[in-house]
Amino acid sequence: MPGLLILDWDPHYRSYVLESCLALGIEAHLVMREAPPALPAGAARVHVLPGLYDEPLRWVGELAAYVRLHGLSGVFTHEDELVELSAALSDELGFPGASLPAVRLCMDKSATRDRFAAAGIPGPRYRVASSLEEARQALGELTLPVVLKPVAASGGQGVTRLTDAAALPQAWDWAVEPYGYLPAVYHRVIIEEFLEGPLVSVEAAVVDGDVHVITATDGLQTIEPVGPTQSRFVYDALLVPTRLPAEDYEAMAGWTREAVRALGIRTGIVHTEFKRTPHGVRIVEVNPRLPGVYIPELVHRALGIDLAGAALRLALGQEPDLTPKHRGAACARLLLARTSGQVHAVDGVDEAAAAPHVVRACLFVAPGDAVAPPHEGNIEVRLGYVLTEHTDPHGALRAADEALARMTVRMRDAGTVKAAP
């Protein structure tokens, strides 16, 4: 049985990783900040590193020794904050994976923008600022609205849509503050034109430099105001496959291949985000890892392709199975906090679970829990979700909307959190 070092794991969003380990006969060794209450099903061992996220690269030596001690054959992570550590370990041990230089390019959004521009890959107009004064200069060279994001942003953290230059200081603080622990090279902000249009991600596998496009995911977003001139992006739903026309999908697939080559990624799963604008497809970013939240499960349910299993196989130097087993659709619809407060009661989970086409309905909060909307916490505050299967994407999304409408989270002030219309 091959052994694999897995850097962190989350039972809320990553259960499919250990399920794939079980199905493939992989001995999973989890590295986590704290020990779980019990050894998760599918894990052989847990190695606790309380400071895992504190300067992750300082753990290369200790983890390399652990890998050698236990005779493991690969390293894997799905966490943005740990992809650099995973790449450094793989390079140190001679394991397959995205190289450390390629991962660092992906982590630095300004560097990826420069690579894309040099390769002729269409993206937004952008500027990079290392200070608030440079950001003010950049605003004078772009047209509002713009998007501010840290060069090392992940999961939407620190990202703001700005419609008035007067709100720049607050947006700058939001973009820089979450990354104060990183080296100074990451204390920069990229300022780029706001791209109108739907967000779509392309899921692909890179095998010895060959890019195999698997499918595309619709990322449904709302723009949440956090003031009169500022907004943040919030995911409401994820849907596989995309509802975009075939020509747009093919354009995104082609630019994904070009982007992977421009960044020098040779092995692994890549998650590439695009906007379909009135002026054509524009690339947003490339993530050298398994996509987050529920996308791997959605791909598995919609197409029968085990995306998590493919990522694990690639980390072990094995050939992944990327053949679709069927053609359907799947959707994850998220319930987000819309107000701050304390949860008083939760209702409707059983009713949502019993709705047509629902695979699963879950709430993450209970009476007494404190919740806050996205702009007051880190990224989103997800209160729960429903997951549906259908024969087509429109049906999967409609079923998810209808099921989530049955779930409510009641607050102490008599407010009620329901799915956004």
C-alpha positions in Angstrom: 0.0 0.0 0.0 1.6 3.3 -1.0 1.9 6.0 1.7 1.1 9.6 1.2 1.7 12.7 3.4 -1.4 14.9 3.4 -0.9 18.4 4.7 -4.0 19.2 6.7 -7.6 18.0 6.1 -11.0 19.4 6.9 -14.0 17.1 7.6 -16.5 19.8 6.6 -15.1 20.3 3.1 -12.4 17.6 2.4 -14.1 14.3 3.4 -13.8 13.2 -0.3 -9.9 13.1 0.1 -9.9 10.3 2.6 -12.7 8.6 0.8 -10.5 8.5 -2.3 -7.6 7.2 -0.2 -9.7 4.3 1.0 -10.9 3.5 -2.5 -7.4 3.6 -3.9 -5.7 1.7 -1.1 -3.5 4.7 -0.1 -2.1 4.9 3.4 -2.8 8.5 4.4 -0.7 10.3 7.0 -2.3 13.6 8.0 -0.3 16.6 9.2 -2.6 18.8 11.2 -2.4 21.7 13.6 -4.3 19.8 16.3 -5.3 16.2 16.8 -8.8 15.4 15.8 -11.1 13.8 18.4 -10.6 10.4 16.8 -8.5 9.1 13.9 -10.6 9.9 10.7 -11.7 7.0 8.7 -9.2 6.4 5.9 -6.2 7.9 7.8 -3.4 5.7 9.1 -1.8 8.3 11.3 -2.0 11.9 12.4 1.2 14.0 12.9 0.4 17.1 14.9 2.3 20.3 14.2 0.7 23.2 16.1 2.7 25.7 14.1 2.0 24.2 10.7 0.8 27.5 9.3 3.4 29.7 11.0 6.2 30.0 8.4 5.3 26.7 6.8 8.7 26.3 5.0 10.5 25.9 8.3 8.9 22.4 8.6 10.5 21.0 5.4 13.3 19.3 7.3 11.1 17.7 10.0 8.5 16.6 7.5 11.1 15.2 5.1 12.5 13.1 8.0 9.0 11.9 8.8 8.4 10.9 5.2 11.7 8.9 5.1 11.0 7.3 8.5 7.6 6.0 7.4 8.6 5.2 3.8 6.0 7.4 2.2 5.8 7.9 -1.5 4.3 11.4 -2.0 3.2 14.7 -0.6 -0.3 16.3 -1.1 -2.2 19.3 0.0 -5.4 21.1 -0.9 -4.7 24.2 1.2 -3.5 27.4 -0.4 -1.3 28.3 2.5 0.5 25.0 2.3 1.0 24.5 -1.4 4.5 26.1 -1.1 5.4 23.7 1.7 4.1 20.8 -0.3 6.1 21.8 -3.4 9.3 22.3 -1.4 8.9 18.9 0.2 8.3 17.2 -3.1 11.3 18.9 -4.6 13.4 17.9 -1.6 12.4 14.3 -1.7 12.3 13.9 -5.5 8.5 13.3 -5.5 6.1 14.3 -8.3 4.3 17.6 -8.1 4.2 21.2 -9.2 7.7 22.6 -8.7 8.5 25.2 -6.1 9.2 27.9 -8.7 5.9 27.2 -10.5 4.0 27.3 -7.2 5.6 30.6 -6.2 4.6 32.1 -9.5 0.9 31.0 -8.9 1.0 32.4 -5.4 2.2 35.8 -6.5 -0.7 37.3 -8.6 1.4 40.1 -9.9 4.0 37.6 -11.2 1.2 35.5 -12.9 -0.3 38.6 -14.5 3.2 39.5 -15.9 3.6 35.9 -17.3 0.1 36.0 -18.8 0.7 39.4 -20.4 4.0 38.2 -21.9 2.3 35.0 -23.3 -0.6 37.0 -24.8 -3.2 35.4 -22.5 -6.1 37.8 -22.1 -6.7 39.2 -18.6 -7.7 42.5 -16.9 -5.7 45.7 -17.1 -3.7 45.9 -13.8 -1.2 47.7 -11.7 0.8 46.6 -8.6 1.3 48.8 -5.6 3.7 48.4 -2.6 2.3 51.4 -0.7 -0.9 53.4 -0.4 0.6 56.2 -2.4 1.5 53.8 -5.3 -2.1 52.5 -5.1 -3.4 56.1 -5.5 -1.2 56.5 -8.6 -2.5 53.2 -10.0 -6.1 54.3 -9.6 -5.3 57.3 -11.8 -4.3 54.9 -14.6 -7.3 52.6 -14.4 -11.1 53.2 -14.7 -13.4 52.6 -11.8 -14.7 50.2 -10.6 -11.5 48.3 -9.8 -10.7 45.2 -7.8 -8.0 45.3 -5.0 -6.5 42.0 -3.9 -3.3 41.0 -2.1 -0.8 39.5 -4.4 -0.9 36.3 -2.2 -4.7 36.2 -1.8 -6.6 33.0 -1.5 -10.3 32.2 -1.2 -11.3 35.8 -1.7 -9.6 37.0 1.5 -8.8 40.7 1.4 -10.5 41.2 -2.0 -12.6 44.4 -2.5 -14.5 45.9 -5.4 -14.0 49.7 -5.2 -16.2 52.3 -6.9 -14.7 55.5 -5.3 -11.1 56.5 -4.7 -12.1 57.9 -1.3 -12.5 54.4 0.1 -9.0 53.3 -1.0 -7.3 53.5 2.5 -9.9 51.1 4.0 -9.6 48.7 1.0 -5.8 48.9 1.2 -5.9 47.9 4.9 -8.2 45.0 4.2 -5.9 43.8 1.4 -2.7 44.0 3.4 -3.7 43.1 7.0 -4.4 39.4 6.5 -0.9 38.8 5.1 1.2 40.7 7.6 2.8 37.4 8.7 4.2 36.7 5.2 7.6 38.0 3.9 7.6 41.6 2.6 7.4 40.5 -1.0 3.8 39.6 -0.4 2.9 42.9 1.3 1.7 44.3 -2.1 -1.6 44.8 -3.7 -2.7 44.2 -7.2 -5.3 46.7 -8.6 -7.1 45.6 -11.7 -10.1 46.5 -13.8 -13.4 44.9 -12.6 -14.4 42.3 -15.1 -18.2 42.1 -15.7 -19.6 38.6 -16.3 -20.0 35.2 -14.8 -17.1 33.4 -13.0 -16.2 30.0 -14.3 -13.3 27.7 -13.2 -11.7 25.1 -15.4 -10.6 21.9 -13.7 -7.7 20.1 -15.4 -5.0 17.6 -14.7 -1.4 18.1 -15.8 0.4 14.8 -16.5 4.1 15.2 -17.4 3.3 18.7 -18.9 0.3 17.6 -20.9 -2.9 19.4 -19.8 -6.1 17.3 -19.7 -9.1 19.6 -19.3 -11.8 17.7 -17.4 -14.7 20.1 -17.0 -15.7 23.6 -15.9 -17.5 24.9 -12.8 -19.9 27.8 -12.6 -19.1 29.9 -9.5 -22.2 31.8 -8.7 -21.4 35.0 -6.8 -23.1 37.9 -5.2 -21.4 41.3 -4.6 -22.0 42.2 -1.0 -21.8 45.9 -0.1 -19.6 46.7 2.9 -20.1 50.4 2.5 -21.3 53.0 0.0 -18.3 52.6 -2.2 -17.0 49.1 -1.4 -18.1 45.5 -2.0 -16.8 42.0 -1.5 -17.4 38.9 -3.6 -19.3 36.0 -2.0 -19.8 32.5 -3.4 -23.4 31.4 -3.2 -23.3 28.2 -5.3 -21.0 26.0 -7.3 -22.4 24.1 -10.3 -20.8 21.4 -12.5 -20.7 21.5 -15.5 -20.8 25.1 -16.6 -23.9 26.4 -18.4 -21.8 28.5 -20.8 -21.9 27.9 -24.5 -19.5 25.4 -25.9 -17.4 28.0 -27.7 -16.7 29.8 -24.4 -15.8 26.6 -22.7 -13.4 25.7 -25.5 -11.8 29.2 -25.3 -11.3 28.8 -21.5 -9.9 25.3 -22.0 -7.4 26.6 -24.6 -6.3 29.5 -22.4 -5.9 27.0 -19.5 -3.4 25.0 -21.5 -1.5 28.2 -22.4 -1.5 29.4 -18.8 -0.2 26.2 -17.4 2.6 26.2 -19.9 3.4 29.9 -19.2 3.7 29.0 -15.5 5.8 25.9 -16.0 3.5 23.5 -14.1 4.4 19.9 -15.0 2.3 17.7 -12.7 -0.9 18.0 -10.6 -4.4 19.3 -10.6 -5.0 22.9 -11.6 -8.0 25.1 -10.9 -8.1 28.1 -13.3 -10.6 30.9 -12.9 -12.0 33.0 -15.8 -14.6 35.7 -16.3 -16.8 35.7 -19.5 -17.0 39.4 -20.2 -18.8 41.2 -23.0 -15.4 41.5 -24.7 -14.6 37.8 -24.5 -13.0 35.4 -22.0 -10.5 36.8 -19.5 -8.3 34.8 -17.1 -8.4 35.6 -13.4 -5.9 33.2 -11.8 -4.4 29.7 -11.7 -4.3 27.6 -8.5 -1.9 24.7 -8.5 -4.1 22.5 -6.3 -7.3 20.6 -6.0 -10.2 23.0 -6.2 -11.8 23.9 -2.9 -15.1 23.5 -1.1 -17.2 20.9 -2.8 -16.0 21.0 -6.4 -14.2 17.6 -6.4 -17.4 15.9 -5.1 -19.5 17.8 -7.7 -17.2 16.6 -10.5 -17.4 13.0 -9.2 -21.2 13.1 -9.0 -21.7 14.9 -12.3 -19.2 12.9 -14.4 -18.0 9.9 -12.4 -14.4 11.3 -12.4 -12.7 11.1 -9.0 -10.9 14.5 -9.1 -9.5 14.0 -5.6 -8.4 10.5 -6.5 -6.7 11.9 -9.7 -4.8 14.4 -7.5 -3.7 11.7 -5.1 -2.5 9.4 -7.9 -0.5 12.3 -9.5 1.1 13.0 -6.1 2.3 9.3 -6.1 3.5 9.4 -9.7 0.6 7.2 -11.0 -1.5 7.7 -14.0 -4.9 9.2 -13.1 -8.2 7.9 -14.5 -9.9 10.9 -16.2 -12.5 9.0 -18.2 -16.1 10.3 -17.7 -18.4 7.4 -16.5 -21.6 9.3 -17.1 -22.9 12.8 -18.0 -25.0 14.6 -15.4 -24.9 17.7 -13.2 -24.4 18.5 -9.5 -24.7 21.7 -7.5 -23.7 22.9 -4.0 -25.8 25.8 -2.7 -24.4 27.6 0.3 -26.2 29.3 3.2 -24.2 32.3 4.3 -24.5 34.6 7.3 -26.1 37.9 6.3 -26.1 39.6 9.7 -24.1 39.4 12.9 -25.4 37.8 16.0 -26.0 34.7 18.0 -27.9 31.7 16.6 -31.2 31.1 18.4 -32.6 28.1 16.4 -32.1 26.2 13.2 -34.9 24.7 11.2 -35.7 22.8 8.0 -32.7 20.5 7.6 -34.7 17.4 7.4 -37.2 19.0 5.0 -34.3 20.2 2.7 -32.8 16.7 2.8 -36.1 15.2 1.7 -36.5 17.6 -1.3 -36.3 16.2 -4.8 -32.7 15.5 -6.2 -31.0 16.4 -2.9 -28.0 14.2 -2.0 -27.2 15.9 1.3 -28.3 18.9 3.4 -26.2 20.1 6.3 -26.0 23.0 8.8 -22.7 23.8 10.5 -24.1 26.0 13.3 -26.2 25.3 16.4 -28.1 27.5 18.9 -25.7 29.7 20.8 -23.1 30.0 18.0 -21.9 33.4 17.0 -22.0 34.2 13.3 -21.1 37.2 11.1 -21.5 38.2 7.5 -18.5 37.8 5.1 -17.2 41.3 5.4 -16.9 41.0 9.2 -15.1 37.6 9.2 -12.5 35.7 7.3 -13.8 35.0 3.8 -17.4 33.8 4.1 -19.1 32.5 7.1 -20.9 29.4 5.8 -23.8 28.3 7.9 -24.7 25.2 5.8 -25.4 23.9 2.3 -27.3 21.5 0.2 -25.9 19.3 -2.5 -28.0 18.1 -5.5 -27.8 15.8 -8.5 -29.7 16.2 -11.7 -29.5 15.3 -15.4 -28.7 18.9 -16.4 -27.1 21.9 -14.7 -30.2 24.1 -14.8 -32.2 21.4 -13.0 -29.4 20.8 -10.4 -29.3 24.6 -9.5 -33.1 24.8 -9.4 -33.4 21.8 -7.1 -30.7 23.3 -4.8 -32.5 26.7 -4.7 -35.7 25.0 -3.7 -34.1 22.8 -1.1 -32.1 25.6 0.5 -35.2 27.7 0.8 -36.5 25.2 3.4 -33.5 25.8 5.7 -33.5 28.7 8.1 -31.1 30.0 10.9 -33.0 32.2 13.4 -31.0 34.9 15.2 -31.5 36.2 18.8 -32.7 39.5 17.5 -35.5 37.7 15.7 -33.7 38.0 12.3 -33.7 35.0 10.0 -30.9 33.9 7.6 -32.2 32.3 4.4 -30.6 31.8 1.0 -30.1 35.0 -1.0 -32.8 35.5 -3.7 
